[in-house]
Structures are given as C-alpha cells and as structure tokens.
Amino acid sequence: MSSQVSSTPAPDTDLGTIAHEYRLFAERQAKGHSPVYEALSVAVAGDERLLVLLHTLPPVKRQPNLLLAAARRLGAPLDSTSEFLTWVVTRWDEVSSLMLARLTQTNESARCATLLPVLASLPQPLALIEVGASAGLCLYPDRYRYLYGQSQPFGPADSPVILPCRTTGPVPIPRQLPDVVWRTGVDLNPLDPSDPEDTSWLESLVWPEQTERLQRLRGALDVARAEPAHIVRGDLNEAVSRLVAQAPTGATPVVFHSAVLAYLSPDARAQFARTMRNLPCRWISNEAPSVFPAMLDLLPEPAPTDRATFVMALDERPIAFTGPHGEHLHWLSDAGLPVSGE
Ligand SMILES: C[S@@+](CC[C@H](N)C(=O)[O-])C[C@H]1O[C@@H](n2cnc3c(N)ncnc32)[C@H](O)[C@@H]1O
C-alpha cells in the first residue's frame, strides 16, 4: 500500500464530517479485520477530491462500506491507496450510480449464533419474522452448525455453514435447535438468493480478506435457495403488524432484527418500539447500543467501549452483548433465560 499525503479538512465542515466518518470506520470497524479497508478508508479521509465527490451524494449514501463495496464490485485496484483514489475519481459516474442504486445490505448468517440461545429457549415451534431481512439468511438458525467456544459442534452435520462464536458470561448453550415452522420478513429491497446480480452485490459487501465470511455467505445462500423464505418489499413499520397477524396458529411469533434500526430515524425507531409493545409476539432486538439508549440504563454491566458491540434484548430486556457480525456472545450475568410460556 502506498501512503497518501494530503491535507485533512477540519471536522466542523461538511467535508470534515465525511472524513471523520471514514477515519472512524478505519479505527473502529476495519482495524483488526481488514487492513485493506483500513488503509483505503484512511486514504479517502485524507483526499479532498474524493470528499468533494462524496459530498454530492445524499448523506445516507456517503458511507465507507457502500463506497468500498461499489468500487470493488466495479473492479477498483485495492493494492495501492493512490491508485484506488485515482481510479474512483476517474470512474466516479459509475461508482456513484452504483452507490445510489444499492444499499449496504450485508447479510450475515453468523448473527444466528448469537440469536440461537434465545430462540431455542422460547416456546416451540417458532414463526420467524425478520424485519430488515436483506436476503433472509438469518431466517435459517435451524439449518446452520454452531461452534460455541470450545464446546462440541452443534447442528445439522451436513450443513454447508459452520458458525464459530466466542462466548463469555453464562451463555445458555442450547441443547436443541429451534423448531422453525415459518420464515418470513420484510425489507425495503429484498435480495433474491437466486439472482446473480443480488448475490454478487452481497459478495462485494464482504470485506476483502474475509474469505471465511465469503464461504459462509455462499453456503447460507445455498441454504436459502433450497428453502426460500417469503420476504415482502416494504418499510418495516408498515409491514410488521400484518406479518405477525399472518403467523400460523400454534407457533410463537418472533419478530427479530439485527443491524437494521440504525438506518431508521429516531422517530421511526420510536414508532417501531410502540408497535412492538402492543403486538402478540416476542421481540428480539440485536442492534448498536445507540439505537435504544433507554435500554442502556437496564444494563447490569457497561457496554464495552474498546470495540464495536451490539446489545441483544428480548422484549426490551437486555440479555447479551454480541459481536456485530455474530463472532462473539457475552451473556449478561443476571440475564437468565426466558421461561417457557413467559
Ligand atoms: C445491514 S442489513 C442487515 C441484514 C440482516 N438483518 C442481517 O443481520 O444480516 C440492513 C437491512 O435493513 C434493511 N432496511 C433498512 N431500513 C429498513 C426499513 N425501514 N424497512 C425495512 N427494511 C429496512 C436494508 O434494506 C438492509 O437489507
């Protein structure tokens, strides 16, 4: 990687805000996971040409993940930061068109490893309803194999997807897979596991060095193709009540979401929470701590600040800190487990 020397705009300007977002992405997300993305996002933060171009996009379309995925999808060189920057500036029309056409819809089946203990503890069978489902790869917790810490692998031996998950705290490792009788969801733009354009975009969203994640994605897409889920197009606030009402009788309806509500405005999030409190279903939220700040007051221990984390909550009661990509599950000491029929 060559280094990029450039002046950095002040953080109190629009360009400075964009540069700050790219630097934060490098430090808080890419560091330790993707040296390539870490270097590229630091380089973007220091390149005024690119910051000016990013500033022409609506704020929600300026995200590092979106730019990097779009540039990769179009074949940008990744080995040299200066070549990457020049390539993106030169091909900006194509790059920006793809950024405007697509959303960051990273679909991470590994999040099922953090959802599984709570799903397995609910009254069975389950009717799963995922809001913000992307391609629906988190709707198959019963089709994946799990490796919790040092424990024995658990789940179907022939599964093409193995999900390792580090554990801390008194994680209630499940003894049985959940019995899923219904898989449905909603997304602003459902991705089709059988559509080559959609699957290729999903692959571009996996960071360059993460070959295991890529294998996992391909395996999970095979699972989803074999047993398609019904995912409707629409806004989660519009659709969730209808989907819960359609759940089959005799199954526990479970609405869940991970890495979704950060995309909503605070008002839309509050509306969703109000709706959920009145629906006859269980509610699992797996989101960044800032999504529901009131929940932070209920935490028996502080959320880690040295790394990105999600808070997982059942019916608004925090029960675990989770790795944003399902890589880690820390069960809160006094979280316990929901009692069957609770
Ligand atoms: C980062 S992806 C996460 C996908 C999946 N939940 C997972 O954990 O792998 C966020 C998804 O939420 C969807 N989304 C964002 N806002 C939404 C809304 N208001 N209604 C429905 N879906 C939404 C996006 O289209 C995207 O597919």
The ligand as an SDF file (V2000), in Angstrom:
LIG
                    3D

 27 29  0  0  0  0  0  0  0  0999 V2000
  -27.1320   -4.2690    7.3190 C   0  0  0  0  0  0  0  0  0  0  0  0
  -28.5090   -5.1180    6.6300 S   0  0  0  0  0  0  0  0  0  0  0  0
  -28.7890   -6.3740    7.8660 C   0  0  0  0  0  0  0  0  0  0  0  0
  -29.4770   -7.5860    7.2800 C   0  0  0  0  0  0  0  0  0  0  0  0
  -29.8120   -8.6940    8.2710 C   0  0  0  0  0  0  0  0  0  0  0  0
  -30.6990   -8.2180    9.2960 N   0  0  0  0  0  0  0  0  0  0  0  0
  -28.5950   -9.2860    8.9180 C   0  0  0  0  0  0  0  0  0  0  0  0
  -28.4540   -9.1860   10.1560 O   0  0  0  0  0  0  0  0  0  0  0  0
  -27.7340   -9.8580    8.2380 O   0  0  0  0  0  0  0  0  0  0  0  0
  -29.8500   -3.9580    6.9520 C   0  0  0  0  0  0  0  0  0  0  0  0
  -31.0930   -4.2640    6.1370 C   0  0  0  0  0  0  0  0  0  0  0  0
  -32.1830   -3.4700    6.6530 O   0  0  0  0  0  0  0  0  0  0  0  0
  -32.9660   -3.0430    5.5690 C   0  0  0  0  0  0  0  0  0  0  0  0
  -33.7370   -1.8620    5.9930 N   0  0  0  0  0  0  0  0  0  0  0  0
  -33.2590   -0.6580    6.3770 C   0  0  0  0  0  0  0  0  0  0  0  0
  -34.2820    0.1600    6.7170 N   0  0  0  0  0  0  0  0  0  0  0  0
  -35.4280   -0.5450    6.5440 C   0  0  0  0  0  0  0  0  0  0  0  0
  -36.8120   -0.2420    6.7220 C   0  0  0  0  0  0  0  0  0  0  0  0
  -37.2190    0.9600    7.1360 N   0  0  0  0  0  0  0  0  0  0  0  0
  -37.7180   -1.2080    6.4660 N   0  0  0  0  0  0  0  0  0  0  0  0
  -37.3190   -2.4300    6.0290 C   0  0  0  0  0  0  0  0  0  0  0  0
  -36.0150   -2.7620    5.8410 N   0  0  0  0  0  0  0  0  0  0  0  0
  -35.0770   -1.8440    6.0880 C   0  0  0  0  0  0  0  0  0  0  0  0
  -31.9450   -2.7730    4.4730 C   0  0  0  0  0  0  0  0  0  0  0  0
  -32.5500   -2.7500    3.1880 O   0  0  0  0  0  0  0  0  0  0  0  0
  -30.9750   -3.9340    4.6670 C   0  0  0  0  0  0  0  0  0  0  0  0
  -31.3180   -5.0380    3.8820 O   0  0  0  0  0  0  0  0  0  0  0  0
  1  2  1  0
  2  3  1  0
  2 10  1  0
  3  4  1  0
  4  5  1  0
  5  6  1  0
  5  7  1  0
  7  8  2  0
  7  9  1  0
 10 11  1  0
 11 12  1  0
 11 26  1  0
 12 13  1  0
 13 14  1  0
 13 24  1  0
 14 15  1  0
 14 23  1  0
 15 16  2  0
 16 17  1  0
 17 18  1  0
 17 23  2  0
 18 19  1  0
 18 20  2  0
 20 21  1  0
 21 22  2  0
 22 23  1  0
 24 25  1  0
 24 26  1  0
 26 27  1  0
M  CHG  2   2   1   9  -1
M  END
$$$$
